[in-house]
Amino acid sequence: MTRLVIAGLLLAPAAIGVADDAGGYPPPKTLGPVAGYGANVRRAMTLMATSTPQKRNTIRVLFYGQSITASGTWPARVADDLRRRFPHADLHIENRAIGGYPSDVLVRTAEADLYPAYPDLVIFHAFGPHPEYEAIVRRLRERTTADVLHATDHLTLLHGDAADEAPGASGLTPEQKTHRWQNRVFLPDLSRRYGTELADVRGLWRQYLKDHTLRVNDLLHDTVHQNAHGDYLLAEVVKAHLRHRPDLPADGWEERVVTHAVGTDVRWQGGKLLLPFDGNRVDLLFRPGTGGSPAGVRIDGKRPSEFPELYLATRAHTTNPPRLRPPVLRVQAAAPRVVEEWTMQITDISRDRTAYKFRVAGSATGDDGAGESGKRFVSKSGRVVLDPDDFHLAFPLSFHPDPNLTAVTLKWNVVPLFADSAAAPPARGPGLEAAVTVAQGLRPGPHVLELTGGPDCPLEAVRVFRPPLWPTD
């Protein structure tokens, strides 16, 4: 259960470090109907709970959202709790949230840094329009095998929330599209339709304020962002949902990722191994550090490198000035990509930062043309396509101290989500898997995997990933 290492993904994922202790805050008197929690994160939690020193399952956990997740300490608290409870699990935990980017913006950045990360568990929260929020959840279901845990919103002053707000959905309609409607009607319905785990942060936050005679602003450091006390409560609510539920039936989740053992489920015959499959990702599992001959890889008779969809344009990041939020949200293509680094030079930025010019160049493609903000851009080679809504420079620059900045340099990489051949990687340690992703992001439909290898190829298994839904867009 390994992940493909995607070079050049930026913003650089925030390290999930050790969080502060409980800080002396009073514990919640209730965390809701805890006995029923965890039903929709069973695959990830089973992998954690069944890890042993001899078989350390690899589990990738990804936090995504905006500033509530990017700047708070609650993700670190959750990460530390998982590491403490499941010390034998090979946990890879990242926070890729982007402050200030609501759902209608994240729906674009997710194309580079959410779905291609192919996590086992996504922990998600975002404000913003509900159609784009649903698109993010739906695409997670269509493009990955991840369990999804998302949260309702905590109480804020920005949205005029009150500690004595009446619970329930009475009188709330879609036409109103209010903050309360989104939390009380839309999110529970979304969770039911897509089989996600929904944490009722809003309801438990309100109960906590009532139980401890607190005001809304007692858990905030401004009108919307939680303070340390709020971070503590957020973590407690999320942690309560991360439960192993061996008492429940598999209900199909075991079929999302299937491991075929070589010699039992699949066999070498005449130096070849054939496996028909239905999925969008294939990993090869080897005996760690054993050397031996590599396995050649073909899918539907072609090398994986011949599939255009297996080339990823990573999130664009600024190099001058460095570390801005992404000013280009998504990079598409109208022609097959090649593995290379791209540079965009943005110049002639207007005072209000809404108008500017740019030129793009690829390390293999060379100079590929110029464009301007607000207009659809297709580069000369067709390897770079930018829609007007993909330009997002004004907001990131609003945090830069120089109001007269007139030029910005961006970079992104096109990286391979494939391998045309695979050999046993170096051993990482006792009990850890040695897996190589040979294709990730295949189009839906039946495929045939063909491997070629000598008698000393140390292949142990083939793992196939099939998302529970197939893409609709």
Beta strands, then each sheet from edge to edge (+ up, - down):
strand 1: 14-15
strand 2: 58-65
strand 3: 90-95
strand 4: 121-125
strand 5: 147-151
strand 6: 197-199
strand 7: 257-261
strand 8: 272-278
strand 9: 281-286
strand 10: 295-299
strand 11: 311-313
strand 12: 317-320
strand 13: 340-347
strand 14: 357-362
strand 15: 366-372
strand 16: 377-378
strand 17: 385-386
strand 18: 408-416
strand 19: 421-422
strand 20: 434-440
strand 21: 446-452
strand 22: 459-465
sheet 1: 1+ 3- 2- 4- 5- 6-
sheet 2: 7+ 22- 9+ 20-
sheet 3: 8+ 21- 10+ 19-
sheet 4: 11+ 18- 12+
sheet 5: 11+ 18- 13+ 14- 15+
sheet 6: 16+ 17-
end
